[in-house]
């Protein structure tokens, strides 16, 4: 997630019609009309029309740190995965032929706009979950034809333990040791979307499509399965194990298995892989903890700050419990 100060700052540039100057400038790089703001999370997301061409979704991050690398590898991987027949939104090149453009202090990529409804945790029915599981499985199957060189691995996120409290760093070491015991053959390990939760799935006219490829990585397919279903984990389940017998997870697994195998042994890894994801989440939220809340922020930002700090505490308790 972008820093809350950035969410506030960007929000203050939006006019009453949800346009903003820097996004207008970015849209020109894709010969697109003025974009309309949709939402902000890990990126600012806007949609823009184009004359004689389908709409595009612009995704923008402040040009700092590894933002250009993250957006770039996501764009390249989405492009390759779509070419391999994967159910993902395609990457759109700019007028200059680039997948990533730097504009007004931001890095920007563009994806094909998938015209359809985004899935919602609260509204997913078993039939939709079946299709969703099959969509994730098709992405995994197609990923075998994609060059994975240069992509991060599940283990690489656990290697960033410098500067964290010793007890949390010890957890990372324990998780790395546990991951060393898992197989890495092509049947269980390969290209992952990294964040196939419902809000990154669009039900379009030709079926479901995965969007937001920023978290692409190489790891165990069960990681994507567990991450997709984590909203169906009991609140007090520190291992993050979803209730696989519940209607939605059961339908998801059936849909997944209609496309490619998923052994019960892989499902047994879900508690471990959920702890790995929790550790990564804890690390990713540390910049938010270090940034003091500004009393001048709007109420929604102060409320979000409180939720983030609460989540960090819960993650730490789960990891150390």
Secondary structure, DSSP 8 states (H G I E B T S, - for coil): ---HHHHHHHHTT--TTS--HHHHHHHHTTT----EEEEESSSEEEEEEETTEEEEEEEEEES-TTHHHHHHHHHHHHHHHHHTT-SB--B---TTS-S-EEETTEEEEEEE---EEE--GGG--HHHHHHHHHHHHHHHHHGGGS--TT--BHHHHHT--TTS-HHHHHHHHHHHHHHHTS--STTTEEEE-S---GGGEEEETTEEEE---TT-EEEEHHHHHHHHTGGGB-TT-TT--B-TTSHHHHHHHHHHHTTS---HHHHTTHHHHHHHHHHHHHHHTHHHHHS---TTS-HHHHHHHHHHHHHHHHHHHHHH-
